[in-house]
Amino acid sequence: MKTTVRLLSMMVALAASASGVGFLLAGLWPGMLLSLAWAVLWVIGLRRYVQDTDPEAPAKAGIGSGLLLGYTLLVMGGIWTGVWPGWLLLGTCAALASWDLEFFIHRLRDVLDEGEREAMRGVHLQRLGFALFAGLVLAGAALAYHYQLTFGLAVVVAFLAIAALARFIAFFRQAIH
């Protein structure tokens, strides 16, 4: 579990650093300070969350969802004020990975067999890495290339994306069970 917690801490640091650099390059010191405060809050919450490693102890609720919402609002403010989206994209992907890892740590607490825990960790980190890579590549391509879509075509593309995502999730749920 220590490796996963360390990876989670690195993702939080990457998210805060990426958005902080973006705000700093745009000359927006308050945004950089908010990004740093967000990271400090998450690390403090993470320490309290994983401090008790006894599997028999009641699990404490993580604060990842609330902090992910706060980070999303911070990124929206950055986009509104003209921060370069590349920094915010990198930070958002890292924040999403942090949120996912916190939830995964919560799930790992229920697994008592160390071998099964390691197998779950390997599979999960592999899938998370693939999702992060695909997300960064696709979102980076969307930032680099601008296409003008009609409203009808945008609705069709959104519907196809939602359907594909639903099939993708169903495939992985079926593979797990």
C-alpha positions in Angstrom: 0.0 0.0 0.0 3.0 2.3 0.6 3.8 2.3 -3.1 0.3 3.3 -4.0 0.2 6.1 -1.4 3.6 7.3 -2.7 2.3 7.3 -6.2 -0.8 9.2 -5.1 1.3 11.8 -3.4 3.4 12.2 -6.6 0.2 12.7 -8.6 -1.0 15.3 -6.2 2.3 17.1 -6.5 2.2 16.9 -10.3 -1.3 18.3 -10.4 -0.4 21.2 -8.1 2.9 21.8 -9.9 1.4 21.8 -13.4 -1.5 24.2 -12.6 0.8 26.3 -10.4 3.3 26.7 -13.2 0.5 27.6 -15.6 -0.8 30.2 -13.2 2.7 31.5 -12.6 3.5 31.8 -16.3 0.2 33.7 -16.8 1.2 36.1 -13.9 -1.6 34.9 -11.7 -0.1 34.5 -8.2 -3.4 33.9 -6.4 -4.0 30.9 -8.7 -0.6 29.5 -8.0 -1.2 29.9 -4.2 -4.6 28.2 -4.5 -3.0 25.3 -6.3 -0.4 24.9 -3.6 -3.1 25.2 -0.9 -5.1 22.5 -2.7 -2.1 20.1 -2.7 -1.4 20.8 1.0 -5.0 20.0 1.9 -5.0 16.8 -0.1 -1.7 15.6 1.5 -3.0 16.4 5.0 -6.2 14.6 4.3 -4.3 11.7 2.8 -2.1 11.4 5.9 -5.2 11.2 8.1 -6.8 8.8 5.7 -4.0 6.2 5.5 -2.5 6.7 8.9 -4.4 3.7 10.3 -3.1 0.7 8.3 -4.9 -1.8 10.5 -7.4 -3.6 8.1 -9.7 -4.2 11.0 -10.0 -0.5 11.8 -13.0 1.3 10.3 -12.1 3.0 7.1 -12.1 6.8 7.2 -13.8 8.6 4.3 -11.4 10.2 1.9 -11.6 13.8 0.9 -10.6 13.2 -2.7 -14.0 13.9 -4.3 -14.4 17.3 -2.7 -10.8 18.2 -3.5 -11.2 17.0 -7.1 -14.3 19.3 -7.3 -12.2 22.2 -5.9 -9.4 21.5 -8.3 -11.9 21.5 -11.2 -13.2 24.9 -10.2 -9.6 26.1 -10.0 -8.9 24.9 -13.5 -12.1 26.5 -14.8 -10.9 29.7 -13.3 -7.6 29.2 -15.0 -9.2 28.7 -18.4 -11.4 31.8 -17.8 -8.4 33.9 -17.0 -6.3 32.8 -19.9 -3.9 30.2 -18.5 -2.4 28.0 -21.2 -4.6 24.9 -21.3 -1.7 22.4 -21.6 -0.6 23.0 -18.0 -4.2 22.7 -16.8 -4.7 19.5 -18.9 -1.7 17.9 -17.3 -2.8 19.0 -13.8 -6.3 17.7 -14.4 -5.2 14.3 -15.5 -2.9 14.1 -12.5 -5.7 15.2 -10.2 -8.1 12.6 -11.7 -5.4 9.9 -11.1 -5.0 11.1 -7.5 -8.8 10.8 -7.0 -8.8 7.3 -8.6 -5.8 6.2 -6.5 -7.4 7.3 -3.3 -10.5 5.3 -4.1 -8.4 2.4 -5.0 -6.5 2.5 -1.6 -9.9 2.4 0.0 -10.8 -0.7 -2.0 -7.5 -2.4 -1.1 -8.2 -2.1 2.6 -10.8 -4.9 2.1 -8.4 -7.3 0.6 -6.5 -9.3 3.3 -4.5 -11.6 1.0 -1.2 -9.9 0.1 -0.8 -11.8 -3.2 -4.3 -10.8 -4.3 -3.6 -7.2 -3.2 -0.4 -7.1 -5.3 -2.2 -8.6 -8.3 -5.0 -6.0 -8.0 -2.5 -3.2 -7.7 -0.6 -4.3 -10.8 -3.8 -4.5 -12.9 -5.2 -1.3 -11.6 -2.0 0.7 -12.2 -1.6 -0.7 -15.7 -5.2 0.4 -16.6 -4.7 3.8 -14.9 -1.5 4.3 -16.9 -3.3 3.4 -20.1 -6.2 5.7 -19.3 -3.9 8.6 -18.4 -1.8 8.1 -21.6 -4.9 7.9 -23.8 -6.5 10.9 -22.1 -3.4 13.1 -22.5 -2.9 12.1 -26.1 -6.6 12.6 -27.1 -7.0 15.8 -25.1 -3.6 17.1 -26.4 -4.8 16.4 -30.0 -8.0 18.3 -29.2 -6.0 21.3 -28.0 -3.8 21.2 -31.1 -6.4 20.8 -33.8 -9.5 22.9 -33.9 -12.5 21.7 -36.0 -15.7 23.6 -36.5 -18.6 21.2 -35.9 -22.3 21.8 -36.5 -24.5 21.4 -33.4 -26.1 18.2 -34.9 -22.7 16.6 -35.6 -21.5 17.6 -32.1 -24.6 15.8 -30.6 -23.9 12.7 -32.7 -20.2 12.6 -31.7 -21.1 13.1 -28.0 -23.7 10.3 -28.2 -21.1 8.0 -29.8 -18.5 8.9 -27.2 -20.9 8.1 -24.4 -22.0 4.8 -26.0 -18.3 3.8 -26.5 -17.5 4.7 -22.9 -20.4 2.7 -21.6 -19.3 -0.3 -23.6 -15.7 0.2 -22.4 -16.8 0.2 -18.8 -19.0 -2.8 -19.3 -16.1 -4.7 -20.9 -13.8 -4.0 -17.9 -16.5 -4.9 -15.4 -17.1 -8.2 -17.2 -13.4 -8.8 -17.3 -13.0 -8.2 -13.6 -15.8 -10.7 -12.7 
